[in-house]
């Protein structure tokens, strides 16, 4: 069975989009990705970095993305 992995960035979501609830956690549903500890660590680090660019109640906006 062929699966598709969506790669995108959003607030509090790493680049590996996880849309399946498996064993109490969200997963991609692709074992080679879900079971790779290094890839999951990198996904978490990218999520933290990207999310850190969002500022709340800043620049006269409720949510502002700092592109600098």
C-alpha positions, 0 to 999 in steps of 0.5 A: 500500500502506498502512503503519502507524506505531507511536508509543511510548516505550521505553528506547533507542527513539525514539517512531518505532518502526522494525521493518524492517531496510533498507540495514543500518539499522532503518527504519519502512518509510515513505519520507516518515518515514525520509527526513526528516532533521529528523524523524529528528533529533527522534526521536533527541533524544526517545530520548535525553531519555526514556532519560535518565530511567532509572537503574540500581542506584538506589532499591534497584532494578536499573532505576528510572524517574525520573518527577520 
